[in-house]
């Protein structure tokens, strides 16, 4: 016959004071803020020629927006 105690300990993963529940909560918020910061940085640096040629013109859907014919002298 085995005896099961009425109260069993629950083990929670804890890393420097953050549990998995709090990490999951803050990861969603930080992912949204990171995406916003990335899009804002792209639009702020969209006038830099190196950014235009290497990244923005090669975007599959909106690359045509940044393609500008350079004036040759």
N, C-alpha and C positions, 0 to 999 in steps of 0.2 A: 504494500500500500504506500503510495507516494503522498506527500503533503505539499500542497501549493499554498504559499503564504498569501493572505488577502491583499497585501500591498507589494507590488513588484516594482523595482527601480526601472526608470526609463532613461536610457542612455542617449544623450544628444551630442552630436558632433559640434565642437566648439573650437574656433580658431581665433585667438587673440580677442575673445569676448564677443565674437559674432557667431551666431548659430546659422544653420542652413536657411532657416525661415527669414531671418533679417537680411542675409546675403541675397536671397532671391528677391526680396522686396526692393533693395537698393540697386540691384543690377538692372532692373527694368528702368528705373529712373535715370541711372547714369548712362544707360544705352541711349535713351532719348536725348539727353543733354549732349552726349558725344556726337550723335548724328546731326543735331542742330549746329554744333560748333564746326563740324566738318563741312556742312553745306555753306555756312556763313563764311568760312575761310576760303572755300572755292570761289564764291562770288566776290569776295574782297580782293583776291589775287587773280581774278579772271582777266585783268588788263595787263598782266605781266606776260611778255611774249613767250618766254620759256614755258610758262604754265599753259598758255594757249596751244602751243605746238605739241608739247609732249603729253598732255593729259586731256584737255577739253575738246580738241578737235578729233580725238580718237574715241570719244564717247559714242556708243552705237546709235542711240536714238536722237540725241540733241547735238551731235557734233557739227552739223551743218550751221548751227547758229554762230559758232565761233570761227568758222572758216572765212577768212578775209584775204582777198588778193592783195599782196604787197605791191607797192608802187616801185618799179625798177627805174633807176635813173641812168 
